[in-house]
Amino acid sequence: MNYLFAIVIPYAAAIIFLIGIVWRVVRWAKAPVPFRIPTTCGQQKSLPWIQSSRLDNPHSTSGVVGRMALEILFFRSLFRNTKADLKLGPWFVYGSARWLWLGAMVFHWSLLIILLRHLRFFTEPEPALVSLLQSLDGFFQFGLPVLFATDLLLAAALAFLFLRRLIDRKLRYISLAADYFPLLMLGAIAATGVLMRHIYKVDLRQVKEYAMNLARLNPSVPQDVGVLFYVHLALVCVLIAYFPFSKLVHMGGIFLSPTRNLANNSRARRHINPWDYDVKVHTYEEYEDEFRPVMIAAGLPVEKNERIEAKDAD
Ligand code: HEM
C-alpha cells in the first residue's frame, strides 16, 4: 500500500496531468482565430486626436501585456463586478460587488504562497525566496511551529467562496458539482496540511527526502511518515489528475485566450482570413428567380414582380 500511495499514484497523477494539459493546449491551438477578437471596454485606437484606452482596448503588445498582468495579478475585471438585485418596490437595482474580488484575491495569493513555500520539500538548499516567504508568512510568531498567515487566509477565503455558492439563491441555482468539488478538495488538502503541521506532526526530514527522490525520478518509499501525510498526498494527486479536465485549467487558459491575448489593431491593419475560400452561395435574388411564380401564387411578397419585369422587357 505504501508503494502504491507513495510512488504509483503520484506518478500516475503527474502523467495524467501532463497528457491532459498537452491535449488541452493542442485543442486550444487548433481553434481557428482568423480575426482579432479581444474583449474591449474602452475607446479603440483610431485617429490621432481621439484619445484611446491603452489598457481597456489595447492596440499594441505592451498594452496587451499590461492588461494581462493586471488581470492575472490583481483580477482587474473582477474588481468592476456588478450584481443585479430585485428590491422591494419592485426595483431592479445594480450595485458593485467587490466581495468576490476580495475573496478571489485572498484565495489565489494565499494558495500561490503556500505552494511556493512547499518548494522547501523539493529543493536543497532551499531557495532564498522560499525562506523569505516562510519568515514573512510566519510574522505572527504565534505558537510552535509558527502559524502561517496564509493558512488562516486560505481557510477563510475557501469558506467564503463555498458559502457564497450555498447562501446566494441565484448562485446556488447555477452552481454545479464541478464548482463545489475543487473547493472541497482544496479545503481537505489544507485541513490535512494544517493538522500535520500543528497536531499530528510528521517527520519533515523523511518527507523532504521522499519529495526530492520523487522529483529526481528515483523514488523511494518514506518510512514512518504517518497516514495523514498519505491522505494529504492522495488528495493532492486527485486534484492534479482532475486539473486539466476541470475549470481549474483557467490557470493556463487565460494566457491562450484570444479575447485577452490579442491587440485590437483592426483599424490600423487589415486582417485577412487565411482560411478564406470561395464559398458557393445561393443568393436571395437567385432564390426568388427560381421560385417567384410559386411565391406570388402563395401571396408571399417578392422583390421583383412580374409586371416590373415585363416593363423592363419592353
Ligand atoms: C495542491 C497542492 C498542495 C496544497 C494546496 C497544500 C497545502 C498545504 C497546507 C495549507 C499546509 C499547512 C501548512 C503550510 O501552509 O505549510 C500543508 C502542509 C504540508 N504539506 Fe502540503 N499542500 C500541497 C501539496 C503537498 C505535496 C505535494 C506534499 C508532498 C511533499 C505536501 C506535504 C506537506 C507537508 C509535509 C505539510 C506539513 C508541513 C509542516 O509541518 O510544516 N503538500 N500543505
py3Dmol code that shows the C-alpha trace and the ligand (Angstrom):
import py3Dmol

protein = """\
ATOM      1  CA  MET A   1       0.000   0.000   0.000  1.00  0.00           C
ATOM      2  CA  ASN A   2       2.834   2.428   0.840  1.00  0.00           C
ATOM      3  CA  TYR A   3       4.360   1.769  -2.578  1.00  0.00           C
ATOM      4  CA  LEU A   4       1.001   2.403  -4.261  1.00  0.00           C
ATOM      5  CA  PHE A   5       0.337   5.689  -2.438  1.00  0.00           C
ATOM      6  CA  ALA A   6       3.916   6.985  -2.356  1.00  0.00           C
ATOM      7  CA  ILE A   7       5.007   6.113  -5.893  1.00  0.00           C
ATOM      8  CA  VAL A   8       2.375   4.693  -8.260  1.00  0.00           C
ATOM      9  CA  ILE A   9      -0.428   7.196  -7.576  1.00  0.00           C
ATOM     10  CA  PRO A  10       1.777  10.368  -7.600  1.00  0.00           C
ATOM     11  CA  TYR A  11       3.455   9.392 -10.892  1.00  0.00           C
ATOM     12  CA  ALA A  12       0.135   8.340 -12.442  1.00  0.00           C
ATOM     13  CA  ALA A  13      -1.360  11.718 -11.430  1.00  0.00           C
ATOM     14  CA  ALA A  14       1.633  13.571 -12.895  1.00  0.00           C
ATOM     15  CA  ILE A  15       1.349  11.665 -16.195  1.00  0.00           C
ATOM     16  CA  ILE A  16      -2.409  12.297 -16.452  1.00  0.00           C
ATOM     17  CA  PHE A  17      -1.757  15.975 -15.680  1.00  0.00           C
ATOM     18  CA  LEU A  18       0.920  16.322 -18.368  1.00  0.00           C
ATOM     19  CA  ILE A  19      -1.025  14.464 -21.056  1.00  0.00           C
ATOM     20  CA  GLY A  20      -4.208  16.345 -20.124  1.00  0.00           C
ATOM     21  CA  ILE A  21      -2.545  19.757 -20.327  1.00  0.00           C
ATOM     22  CA  VAL A  22      -0.918  18.947 -23.682  1.00  0.00           C
ATOM     23  CA  TRP A  23      -4.287  17.750 -25.003  1.00  0.00           C
ATOM     24  CA  ARG A  24      -5.933  20.969 -23.807  1.00  0.00           C
ATOM     25  CA  VAL A  25      -3.287  23.239 -25.293  1.00  0.00           C
ATOM     26  CA  VAL A  26      -3.399  21.395 -28.639  1.00  0.00           C
ATOM     27  CA  ARG A  27      -7.195  21.761 -28.688  1.00  0.00           C
ATOM     28  CA  TRP A  28      -6.955  25.483 -27.941  1.00  0.00           C
ATOM     29  CA  ALA A  29      -4.216  25.954 -30.529  1.00  0.00           C
ATOM     30  CA  LYS A  30      -6.304  24.195 -33.184  1.00  0.00           C
ATOM     31  CA  ALA A  31      -9.257  26.585 -32.833  1.00  0.00           C
ATOM     32  CA  PRO A  32      -9.108  28.974 -35.801  1.00  0.00           C
ATOM     33  CA  VAL A  33      -8.835  32.649 -34.847  1.00  0.00           C
ATOM     34  CA  PRO A  34      -8.837  34.405 -38.236  1.00  0.00           C
ATOM     35  CA  PHE A  35      -9.616  37.843 -36.876  1.00  0.00           C
ATOM     36  CA  ARG A  36      -8.885  39.975 -33.843  1.00  0.00           C
ATOM     37  CA  ILE A  37     -11.500  39.227 -31.196  1.00  0.00           C
ATOM     38  CA  PRO A  38     -10.292  40.856 -27.952  1.00  0.00           C
ATOM     39  CA  THR A  39     -12.924  41.860 -25.431  1.00  0.00           C
ATOM     40  CA  THR A  40     -12.801  45.604 -25.018  1.00  0.00           C
ATOM     41  CA  CYS A  41     -14.438  48.214 -22.857  1.00  0.00           C
ATOM     42  CA  GLY A  42     -12.694  51.402 -23.904  1.00  0.00           C
ATOM     43  CA  GLN A  43     -12.132  53.605 -26.940  1.00  0.00           C
ATOM     44  CA  GLN A  44     -10.326  51.859 -29.775  1.00  0.00           C
ATOM     45  CA  LYS A  45      -7.185  53.429 -31.251  1.00  0.00           C
ATOM     46  CA  SER A  46      -8.116  55.272 -34.438  1.00  0.00           C
ATOM     47  CA  LEU A  47      -7.427  58.903 -35.391  1.00  0.00           C
ATOM     48  CA  PRO A  48      -4.603  60.648 -33.525  1.00  0.00           C
ATOM     49  CA  TRP A  49      -6.871  63.284 -31.975  1.00  0.00           C
ATOM     50  CA  ILE A  50      -9.272  60.730 -30.491  1.00  0.00           C
ATOM     51  CA  GLN A  51      -7.947  59.543 -27.150  1.00  0.00           C
ATOM     52  CA  SER A  52      -7.811  55.773 -26.992  1.00  0.00           C
ATOM     53  CA  SER A  53      -7.778  53.494 -23.993  1.00  0.00           C
ATOM     54  CA  ARG A  54      -4.422  51.697 -23.881  1.00  0.00           C
ATOM     55  CA  LEU A  55      -5.446  49.148 -21.245  1.00  0.00           C
ATOM     56  CA  ASP A  56      -9.138  48.614 -21.838  1.00  0.00           C
ATOM     57  CA  ASN A  57      -8.721  48.439 -25.592  1.00  0.00           C
ATOM     58  CA  PRO A  58      -5.016  47.648 -26.123  1.00  0.00           C
ATOM     59  CA  HIS A  59      -3.724  48.213 -29.640  1.00  0.00           C
ATOM     60  CA  SER A  60      -0.101  47.170 -29.005  1.00  0.00           C
ATOM     61  CA  THR A  61       1.712  44.230 -27.413  1.00  0.00           C
ATOM     62  CA  SER A  62       2.731  46.364 -24.427  1.00  0.00           C
ATOM     63  CA  GLY A  63      -0.931  47.229 -23.835  1.00  0.00           C
ATOM     64  CA  VAL A  64      -1.872  43.542 -24.047  1.00  0.00           C
ATOM     65  CA  VAL A  65       0.885  42.598 -21.579  1.00  0.00           C
ATOM     66  CA  GLY A  66      -0.198  45.413 -19.218  1.00  0.00           C
ATOM     67  CA  ARG A  67      -3.835  44.385 -19.303  1.00  0.00           C
ATOM     68  CA  MET A  68      -2.988  40.705 -18.921  1.00  0.00           C
ATOM     69  CA  ALA A  69      -0.637  41.384 -15.975  1.00  0.00           C
ATOM     70  CA  LEU A  70      -3.260  43.455 -14.148  1.00  0.00           C
ATOM     71  CA  GLU A  71      -5.829  40.765 -14.824  1.00  0.00           C
ATOM     72  CA  ILE A  72      -3.675  37.858 -13.685  1.00  0.00           C
ATOM     73  CA  LEU A  73      -2.067  39.536 -10.686  1.00  0.00           C
ATOM     74  CA  PHE A  74      -4.968  41.681  -9.468  1.00  0.00           C
ATOM     75  CA  PHE A  75      -8.145  40.323 -11.173  1.00  0.00           C
ATOM     76  CA  ARG A  76      -8.862  43.798 -12.520  1.00  0.00           C
ATOM     77  CA  SER A  77     -12.049  42.906 -14.395  1.00  0.00           C
ATOM     78  CA  LEU A  78     -13.479  41.190 -11.319  1.00  0.00           C
ATOM     79  CA  PHE A  79     -12.926  44.421  -9.390  1.00  0.00           C
ATOM     80  CA  ARG A  80     -15.529  46.029 -11.634  1.00  0.00           C
ATOM     81  CA  ASN A  81     -18.010  43.257 -10.998  1.00  0.00           C
ATOM     82  CA  THR A  82     -21.637  44.288 -10.553  1.00  0.00           C
ATOM     83  CA  LYS A  83     -24.648  42.422  -9.273  1.00  0.00           C
ATOM     84  CA  ALA A  84     -28.306  42.910 -10.024  1.00  0.00           C
ATOM     85  CA  ASP A  85     -30.967  42.551  -7.337  1.00  0.00           C
ATOM     86  CA  LEU A  86     -34.732  42.869  -7.191  1.00  0.00           C
ATOM     87  CA  LYS A  87     -35.517  45.136  -4.220  1.00  0.00           C
ATOM     88  CA  LEU A  88     -38.893  45.999  -2.681  1.00  0.00           C
ATOM     89  CA  GLY A  89     -40.757  48.397  -4.883  1.00  0.00           C
ATOM     90  CA  PRO A  90     -40.143  46.337  -7.014  1.00  0.00           C
ATOM     91  CA  TRP A  91     -36.911  47.932  -8.211  1.00  0.00           C
ATOM     92  CA  PHE A  92     -34.219  46.293 -10.199  1.00  0.00           C
ATOM     93  CA  VAL A  93     -31.001  47.633  -8.709  1.00  0.00           C
ATOM     94  CA  TYR A  94     -27.430  47.278  -9.878  1.00  0.00           C
ATOM     95  CA  GLY A  95     -24.666  47.552  -7.308  1.00  0.00           C
ATOM     96  CA  SER A  96     -20.950  46.937  -7.156  1.00  0.00           C
ATOM     97  CA  ALA A  97     -19.945  43.507  -5.856  1.00  0.00           C
ATOM     98  CA  ARG A  98     -16.364  43.565  -4.625  1.00  0.00           C
ATOM     99  CA  TRP A  99     -16.555  40.742  -2.070  1.00  0.00           C
ATOM    100  CA  LEU A 100     -15.966  38.156  -4.755  1.00  0.00           C
ATOM    101  CA  TRP A 101     -12.902  40.068  -5.915  1.00  0.00           C
ATOM    102  CA  LEU A 102     -11.564  40.204  -2.360  1.00  0.00           C
ATOM    103  CA  GLY A 103     -12.252  36.504  -1.729  1.00  0.00           C
ATOM    104  CA  ALA A 104     -10.657  35.521  -5.037  1.00  0.00           C
ATOM    105  CA  MET A 105      -7.565  37.647  -4.382  1.00  0.00           C
ATOM    106  CA  VAL A 106      -7.069  36.265  -0.867  1.00  0.00           C
ATOM    107  CA  PHE A 107      -7.614  32.699  -2.051  1.00  0.00           C
ATOM    108  CA  HIS A 108      -5.310  32.778  -5.094  1.00  0.00           C
ATOM    109  CA  TRP A 109      -2.487  34.697  -3.432  1.00  0.00           C
ATOM    110  CA  SER A 110      -2.544  32.500  -0.316  1.00  0.00           C
ATOM    111  CA  LEU A 111      -2.536  29.359  -2.445  1.00  0.00           C
ATOM    112  CA  LEU A 112       0.402  30.636  -4.507  1.00  0.00           C
ATOM    113  CA  ILE A 113       2.429  31.461  -1.387  1.00  0.00           C
ATOM    114  CA  ILE A 114       1.638  28.072   0.187  1.00  0.00           C
ATOM    115  CA  LEU A 115       2.724  26.255  -2.987  1.00  0.00           C
ATOM    116  CA  LEU A 116       5.926  28.311  -3.206  1.00  0.00           C
ATOM    117  CA  ARG A 117       6.629  27.538   0.453  1.00  0.00           C
ATOM    118  CA  HIS A 118       6.208  23.827  -0.330  1.00  0.00           C
ATOM    119  CA  LEU A 119       9.274  24.099  -2.601  1.00  0.00           C
ATOM    120  CA  ARG A 120      11.301  23.665   0.580  1.00  0.00           C
ATOM    121  CA  PHE A 121      10.468  19.957   0.372  1.00  0.00           C
ATOM    122  CA  PHE A 122      11.771  19.650  -3.171  1.00  0.00           C
ATOM    123  CA  THR A 123      14.967  21.705  -3.053  1.00  0.00           C
ATOM    124  CA  GLU A 124      18.296  21.614  -1.229  1.00  0.00           C
ATOM    125  CA  PRO A 125      19.491  24.218  -0.425  1.00  0.00           C
ATOM    126  CA  GLU A 126      16.164  25.952  -0.095  1.00  0.00           C
ATOM    127  CA  PRO A 127      15.872  28.995  -2.456  1.00  0.00           C
ATOM    128  CA  ALA A 128      16.175  32.397  -0.730  1.00  0.00           C
ATOM    129  CA  LEU A 129      12.678  33.352  -1.916  1.00  0.00           C
ATOM    130  CA  VAL A 130      11.178  30.340  -0.126  1.00  0.00           C
ATOM    131  CA  SER A 131      12.957  31.211   3.160  1.00  0.00           C
ATOM    132  CA  LEU A 132      11.850  34.823   2.817  1.00  0.00           C
ATOM    133  CA  LEU A 133       8.232  33.805   2.213  1.00  0.00           C
ATOM    134  CA  GLN A 134       8.374  31.490   5.235  1.00  0.00           C
ATOM    135  CA  SER A 135       9.544  34.236   7.545  1.00  0.00           C
ATOM    136  CA  LEU A 136       7.136  36.852   6.172  1.00  0.00           C
ATOM    137  CA  ASP A 137       4.219  34.432   6.265  1.00  0.00           C
ATOM    138  CA  GLY A 138       5.034  33.455   9.854  1.00  0.00           C
ATOM    139  CA  PHE A 139       5.227  37.065  11.063  1.00  0.00           C
ATOM    140  CA  PHE A 140       2.616  36.337  13.744  1.00  0.00           C
ATOM    141  CA  GLN A 141       5.267  34.246  15.532  1.00  0.00           C
ATOM    142  CA  PHE A 142       2.321  32.564  17.193  1.00  0.00           C
ATOM    143  CA  GLY A 143       2.812  29.093  18.697  1.00  0.00           C
ATOM    144  CA  LEU A 144       5.294  26.471  17.686  1.00  0.00           C
ATOM    145  CA  PRO A 145       5.547  25.583  14.875  1.00  0.00           C
ATOM    146  CA  VAL A 146       4.774  29.111  13.789  1.00  0.00           C
ATOM    147  CA  LEU A 147       1.254  29.711  12.482  1.00  0.00           C
ATOM    148  CA  PHE A 148       1.266  30.853   8.866  1.00  0.00           C
ATOM    149  CA  ALA A 149      -0.976  33.797   7.957  1.00  0.00           C
ATOM    150  CA  THR A 150      -1.696  32.242   4.551  1.00  0.00           C
ATOM    151  CA  ASP A 151      -3.149  29.120   6.213  1.00  0.00           C
ATOM    152  CA  LEU A 152      -5.725  31.256   8.019  1.00  0.00           C
ATOM    153  CA  LEU A 153      -6.413  33.391   4.961  1.00  0.00           C
ATOM    154  CA  LEU A 154      -6.805  30.354   2.685  1.00  0.00           C
ATOM    155  CA  ALA A 155      -9.262  28.741   5.106  1.00  0.00           C
ATOM    156  CA  ALA A 156     -11.280  31.971   5.378  1.00  0.00           C
ATOM    157  CA  ALA A 157     -11.330  32.523   1.590  1.00  0.00           C
ATOM    158  CA  LEU A 158     -12.314  28.911   0.846  1.00  0.00           C
ATOM    159  CA  ALA A 159     -15.126  29.104   3.409  1.00  0.00           C
ATOM    160  CA  PHE A 160     -16.346  32.374   1.873  1.00  0.00           C
ATOM    161  CA  LEU A 161     -16.235  31.047  -1.711  1.00  0.00           C
ATOM    162  CA  PHE A 162     -18.065  27.886  -0.684  1.00  0.00           C
ATOM    163  CA  LEU A 163     -20.743  29.536   1.478  1.00  0.00           C
ATOM    164  CA  ARG A 164     -21.361  32.208  -1.146  1.00  0.00           C
ATOM    165  CA  ARG A 165     -22.483  29.481  -3.537  1.00  0.00           C
ATOM    166  CA  LEU A 166     -24.716  27.916  -0.895  1.00  0.00           C
ATOM    167  CA  ILE A 167     -26.275  31.069   0.536  1.00  0.00           C
ATOM    168  CA  ASP A 168     -26.943  33.156  -2.590  1.00  0.00           C
ATOM    169  CA  ARG A 169     -30.041  31.587  -4.186  1.00  0.00           C
ATOM    170  CA  LYS A 170     -29.186  32.678  -7.715  1.00  0.00           C
ATOM    171  CA  LEU A 171     -25.688  31.353  -7.408  1.00  0.00           C
ATOM    172  CA  ARG A 172     -26.850  28.099  -5.857  1.00  0.00           C
ATOM    173  CA  TYR A 173     -29.146  27.590  -8.831  1.00  0.00           C
ATOM    174  CA  ILE A 174     -26.324  27.874 -11.375  1.00  0.00           C
ATOM    175  CA  SER A 175     -23.681  26.016  -9.322  1.00  0.00           C
ATOM    176  CA  LEU A 176     -22.690  22.531 -10.378  1.00  0.00           C
ATOM    177  CA  ALA A 177     -20.823  19.722  -8.663  1.00  0.00           C
ATOM    178  CA  ALA A 178     -17.805  20.851 -10.690  1.00  0.00           C
ATOM    179  CA  ASP A 179     -17.934  24.187  -8.832  1.00  0.00           C
ATOM    180  CA  TYR A 180     -18.059  22.671  -5.346  1.00  0.00           C
ATOM    181  CA  PHE A 181     -15.615  19.823  -5.892  1.00  0.00           C
ATOM    182  CA  PRO A 182     -12.380  21.856  -6.279  1.00  0.00           C
ATOM    183  CA  LEU A 183     -13.285  23.985  -3.240  1.00  0.00           C
ATOM    184  CA  LEU A 184     -13.917  20.882  -1.141  1.00  0.00           C
ATOM    185  CA  MET A 185     -10.720  19.224  -2.361  1.00  0.00           C
ATOM    186  CA  LEU A 186      -8.621  22.296  -1.589  1.00  0.00           C
ATOM    187  CA  GLY A 187     -10.316  22.591   1.797  1.00  0.00           C
ATOM    188  CA  ALA A 188      -9.493  18.955   2.598  1.00  0.00           C
ATOM    189  CA  ILE A 189      -5.874  19.378   1.410  1.00  0.00           C
ATOM    190  CA  ALA A 190      -5.434  22.499   3.526  1.00  0.00           C
ATOM    191  CA  ALA A 191      -7.084  20.868   6.559  1.00  0.00           C
ATOM    192  CA  THR A 192      -4.836  17.768   6.412  1.00  0.00           C
ATOM    193  CA  GLY A 193      -1.802  20.044   5.896  1.00  0.00           C
ATOM    194  CA  VAL A 194      -2.611  22.193   8.917  1.00  0.00           C
ATOM    195  CA  LEU A 195      -3.321  19.099  11.048  1.00  0.00           C
ATOM    196  CA  MET A 196       0.054  17.694  10.010  1.00  0.00           C
ATOM    197  CA  ARG A 197       1.812  20.903  10.917  1.00  0.00           C
ATOM    198  CA  HIS A 198       0.136  21.619  14.231  1.00  0.00           C
ATOM    199  CA  ILE A 199      -1.362  18.455  15.695  1.00  0.00           C
ATOM    200  CA  TYR A 200      -0.317  15.103  14.199  1.00  0.00           C
ATOM    201  CA  LYS A 201       3.260  16.055  13.327  1.00  0.00           C
ATOM    202  CA  VAL A 202       5.146  14.205  10.623  1.00  0.00           C
ATOM    203  CA  ASP A 203       8.854  13.663  10.173  1.00  0.00           C
ATOM    204  CA  LEU A 204       9.701  16.503   7.775  1.00  0.00           C
ATOM    205  CA  ARG A 205      13.189  15.147   7.013  1.00  0.00           C
ATOM    206  CA  GLN A 206      11.621  11.955   5.711  1.00  0.00           C
ATOM    207  CA  VAL A 207       9.096  13.963   3.679  1.00  0.00           C
ATOM    208  CA  LYS A 208      11.869  16.050   2.165  1.00  0.00           C
ATOM    209  CA  GLU A 209      13.962  13.027   1.219  1.00  0.00           C
ATOM    210  CA  TYR A 210      10.921  11.367  -0.322  1.00  0.00           C
ATOM    211  CA  ALA A 211       9.861  14.503  -2.260  1.00  0.00           C
ATOM    212  CA  MET A 212      13.354  15.096  -3.633  1.00  0.00           C
ATOM    213  CA  ASN A 213      13.725  11.480  -4.735  1.00  0.00           C
ATOM    214  CA  LEU A 214      10.322  11.629  -6.378  1.00  0.00           C
ATOM    215  CA  ALA A 215      11.306  14.768  -8.308  1.00  0.00           C
ATOM    216  CA  ARG A 216      14.621  13.170  -9.367  1.00  0.00           C
ATOM    217  CA  LEU A 217      12.681  10.187 -10.765  1.00  0.00           C
ATOM    218  CA  ASN A 218      14.483   7.976  -8.275  1.00  0.00           C
ATOM    219  CA  PRO A 219      11.540   7.239  -5.987  1.00  0.00           C
ATOM    220  CA  SER A 220      11.712   5.756  -2.516  1.00  0.00           C
ATOM    221  CA  VAL A 221       9.007   4.860  -0.021  1.00  0.00           C
ATOM    222  CA  PRO A 222       9.275   7.057   3.114  1.00  0.00           C
ATOM    223  CA  GLN A 223       9.384   5.266   6.468  1.00  0.00           C
ATOM    224  CA  ASP A 224       7.016   6.220   9.311  1.00  0.00           C
ATOM    225  CA  VAL A 225       5.577   9.447   7.932  1.00  0.00           C
ATOM    226  CA  GLY A 226       2.100   8.719   9.223  1.00  0.00           C
ATOM    227  CA  VAL A 227      -1.180   8.125   7.498  1.00  0.00           C
ATOM    228  CA  LEU A 228      -2.138  11.819   7.410  1.00  0.00           C
ATOM    229  CA  PHE A 229       0.728  12.546   5.039  1.00  0.00           C
ATOM    230  CA  TYR A 230      -0.595   9.866   2.681  1.00  0.00           C
ATOM    231  CA  VAL A 231      -4.092  11.340   2.873  1.00  0.00           C
ATOM    232  CA  HIS A 232      -2.685  14.814   2.081  1.00  0.00           C
ATOM    233  CA  LEU A 233      -0.686  13.422  -0.828  1.00  0.00           C
ATOM    234  CA  ALA A 234      -3.530  11.308  -2.231  1.00  0.00           C
ATOM    235  CA  LEU A 235      -5.885  14.315  -2.204  1.00  0.00           C
ATOM    236  CA  VAL A 236      -3.239  16.397  -3.997  1.00  0.00           C
ATOM    237  CA  CYS A 237      -2.857  13.628  -6.606  1.00  0.00           C
ATOM    238  CA  VAL A 238      -6.603  13.521  -7.257  1.00  0.00           C
ATOM    239  CA  LEU A 239      -6.637  17.302  -7.692  1.00  0.00           C
ATOM    240  CA  ILE A 240      -3.640  17.224 -10.041  1.00  0.00           C
ATOM    241  CA  ALA A 241      -5.156  14.481 -12.208  1.00  0.00           C
ATOM    242  CA  TYR A 242      -8.515  16.279 -12.260  1.00  0.00           C
ATOM    243  CA  PHE A 243      -6.933  19.649 -13.094  1.00  0.00           C
ATOM    244  CA  PRO A 244      -6.720  19.505 -16.930  1.00  0.00           C
ATOM    245  CA  PHE A 245     -10.329  18.327 -17.292  1.00  0.00           C
ATOM    246  CA  SER A 246     -11.868  20.895 -14.974  1.00  0.00           C
ATOM    247  CA  LYS A 247     -12.451  24.611 -14.697  1.00  0.00           C
ATOM    248  CA  LEU A 248      -9.146  24.845 -12.812  1.00  0.00           C
ATOM    249  CA  VAL A 249      -7.411  24.814 -16.182  1.00  0.00           C
ATOM    250  CA  HIS A 250      -8.286  28.510 -16.496  1.00  0.00           C
ATOM    251  CA  MET A 251      -4.876  28.963 -14.885  1.00  0.00           C
ATOM    252  CA  GLY A 252      -3.222  28.172 -18.235  1.00  0.00           C
ATOM    253  CA  GLY A 253      -6.191  29.019 -20.434  1.00  0.00           C
ATOM    254  CA  ILE A 254      -6.091  32.727 -19.682  1.00  0.00           C
ATOM    255  CA  PHE A 255      -2.725  33.027 -21.450  1.00  0.00           C
ATOM    256  CA  LEU A 256      -4.093  31.352 -24.574  1.00  0.00           C
ATOM    257  CA  SER A 257      -7.398  33.143 -24.670  1.00  0.00           C
ATOM    258  CA  PRO A 258      -7.694  35.171 -27.914  1.00  0.00           C
ATOM    259  CA  THR A 259     -10.188  37.512 -26.280  1.00  0.00           C
ATOM    260  CA  ARG A 260      -7.364  38.560 -23.945  1.00  0.00           C
ATOM    261  CA  ASN A 261      -4.066  37.975 -25.705  1.00  0.00           C
ATOM    262  CA  LEU A 262      -4.700  39.837 -28.983  1.00  0.00           C
ATOM    263  CA  ALA A 263      -4.096  43.516 -29.618  1.00  0.00           C
ATOM    264  CA  ASN A 264      -7.071  45.316 -31.094  1.00  0.00           C
ATOM    265  CA  ASN A 265      -5.419  46.825 -34.178  1.00  0.00           C
ATOM    266  CA  SER A 266      -8.251  46.122 -36.595  1.00  0.00           C
ATOM    267  CA  ARG A 267      -8.354  49.755 -37.723  1.00  0.00           C
ATOM    268  CA  ALA A 268      -4.619  50.014 -38.282  1.00  0.00           C
ATOM    269  CA  ARG A 269      -4.134  46.677 -40.055  1.00  0.00           C
ATOM    270  CA  ARG A 270      -6.329  44.721 -42.382  1.00  0.00           C
ATOM    271  CA  HIS A 271      -6.634  41.141 -41.155  1.00  0.00           C
ATOM    272  CA  ILE A 272      -7.452  38.719 -43.915  1.00  0.00           C
ATOM    273  CA  ASN A 273      -8.919  35.379 -43.015  1.00  0.00           C
ATOM    274  CA  PRO A 274      -6.167  32.907 -44.000  1.00  0.00           C
ATOM    275  CA  TRP A 275      -8.755  30.162 -44.468  1.00  0.00           C
ATOM    276  CA  ASP A 276     -10.892  32.259 -46.827  1.00  0.00           C
ATOM    277  CA  TYR A 277     -12.035  30.269 -49.810  1.00  0.00           C
ATOM    278  CA  ASP A 278     -14.715  30.801 -52.433  1.00  0.00           C
ATOM    279  CA  VAL A 279     -17.974  29.611 -50.994  1.00  0.00           C
ATOM    280  CA  LYS A 280     -20.700  28.547 -53.413  1.00  0.00           C
ATOM    281  CA  VAL A 281     -23.707  30.557 -52.311  1.00  0.00           C
ATOM    282  CA  HIS A 282     -27.305  30.742 -53.429  1.00  0.00           C
ATOM    283  CA  THR A 283     -28.263  34.426 -53.231  1.00  0.00           C
ATOM    284  CA  TYR A 284     -31.753  35.617 -52.401  1.00  0.00           C
ATOM    285  CA  GLU A 285     -32.034  37.017 -55.920  1.00  0.00           C
ATOM    286  CA  GLU A 286     -31.339  33.602 -57.407  1.00  0.00           C
ATOM    287  CA  TYR A 287     -33.763  32.018 -54.953  1.00  0.00           C
ATOM    288  CA  GLU A 288     -36.509  34.443 -55.892  1.00  0.00           C
ATOM    289  CA  ASP A 289     -35.843  33.972 -59.603  1.00  0.00           C
ATOM    290  CA  GLU A 290     -36.292  30.264 -59.057  1.00  0.00           C
ATOM    291  CA  PHE A 291     -39.484  30.435 -57.009  1.00  0.00           C
ATOM    292  CA  ARG A 292     -41.133  33.757 -57.998  1.00  0.00           C
ATOM    293  CA  PRO A 293     -44.331  32.363 -59.607  1.00  0.00           C
ATOM    294  CA  VAL A 294     -44.876  29.988 -56.678  1.00  0.00           C
ATOM    295  CA  MET A 295     -44.234  32.779 -54.187  1.00  0.00           C
ATOM    296  CA  ILE A 296     -46.680  35.131 -55.929  1.00  0.00           C
ATOM    297  CA  ALA A 297     -49.286  32.348 -56.067  1.00  0.00           C
ATOM    298  CA  ALA A 298     -48.859  31.791 -52.320  1.00  0.00           C
ATOM    299  CA  GLY A 299     -49.235  35.538 -51.641  1.00  0.00           C
ATOM    300  CA  LEU A 300     -45.661  35.988 -50.478  1.00  0.00           C
ATOM    301  CA  PRO A 301     -44.030  39.377 -51.091  1.00  0.00           C
ATOM    302  CA  VAL A 302     -41.416  39.388 -53.831  1.00  0.00           C
ATOM    303  CA  GLU A 303     -38.790  41.985 -54.567  1.00  0.00           C
ATOM    304  CA  LYS A 304     -39.127  41.953 -58.316  1.00  0.00           C
ATOM    305  CA  ASN A 305     -42.632  41.303 -59.524  1.00  0.00           C
ATOM    306  CA  GLU A 306     -43.651  40.099 -62.930  1.00  0.00           C
ATOM    307  CA  ARG A 307     -45.140  43.418 -64.059  1.00  0.00           C
ATOM    308  CA  ILE A 308     -41.952  45.374 -63.368  1.00  0.00           C
ATOM    309  CA  GLU A 309     -40.087  42.644 -65.171  1.00  0.00           C
ATOM    310  CA  ALA A 310     -42.470  42.915 -68.114  1.00  0.00           C
ATOM    311  CA  LYS A 311     -41.960  46.729 -68.222  1.00  0.00           C
ATOM    312  CA  ASP A 312     -38.214  46.182 -68.083  1.00  0.00           C
ATOM    313  CA  ALA A 313     -38.562  43.792 -71.020  1.00  0.00           C
ATOM    314  CA  ASP A 314     -40.444  46.472 -73.049  1.00  0.00           C
TER     315      ASP A 314
END
"""
ligand_1 = """\
43
HEM
C -2.142 21.367 -4.296
C -1.017 21.163 -3.600
C -0.890 21.368 -2.105
C -1.565 22.219 -1.271
C -2.673 23.197 -1.615
C -1.038 22.009 0.055
C -1.476 22.695 1.185
C -0.885 22.597 2.439
C -1.190 23.440 3.558
C -2.216 24.579 3.564
C -0.421 23.053 4.599
C -0.407 23.677 6.002
C 0.951 24.209 6.403
C 1.563 25.144 5.407
O 0.905 26.056 4.938
O 2.746 24.906 5.072
C 0.388 21.958 4.117
C 1.308 21.286 4.870
C 2.063 20.235 4.420
N 2.111 19.730 3.143
Fe 1.015 20.350 1.618
N -0.075 21.030 0.016
C 0.056 20.620 -1.282
C 0.934 19.693 -1.770
C 1.815 18.948 -0.996
C 2.722 17.963 -1.514
C 2.869 17.543 -2.979
C 3.410 17.479 -0.466
C 4.479 16.417 -0.519
C 5.677 16.669 -0.457
C 2.945 18.182 0.728
C 3.404 17.984 2.009
C 3.037 18.708 3.121
C 3.595 18.544 4.449
C 4.652 17.534 4.843
C 2.999 19.513 5.262
C 3.273 19.771 6.747
C 4.246 20.922 6.786
C 4.737 21.298 8.147
O 4.598 20.515 9.072
O 5.298 22.402 8.218
N 1.952 19.059 0.362
N 0.069 21.691 2.811
"""
view = py3Dmol.view(width=600, height=400)
view.addModel(protein, "pdb")
view.setStyle({"model": 0}, {"cartoon": {"style": "trace"}})
view.addModel(ligand_1, "xyz")
view.setStyle({"model": 1}, {"stick": {}})
view.zoomTo()
view.show()
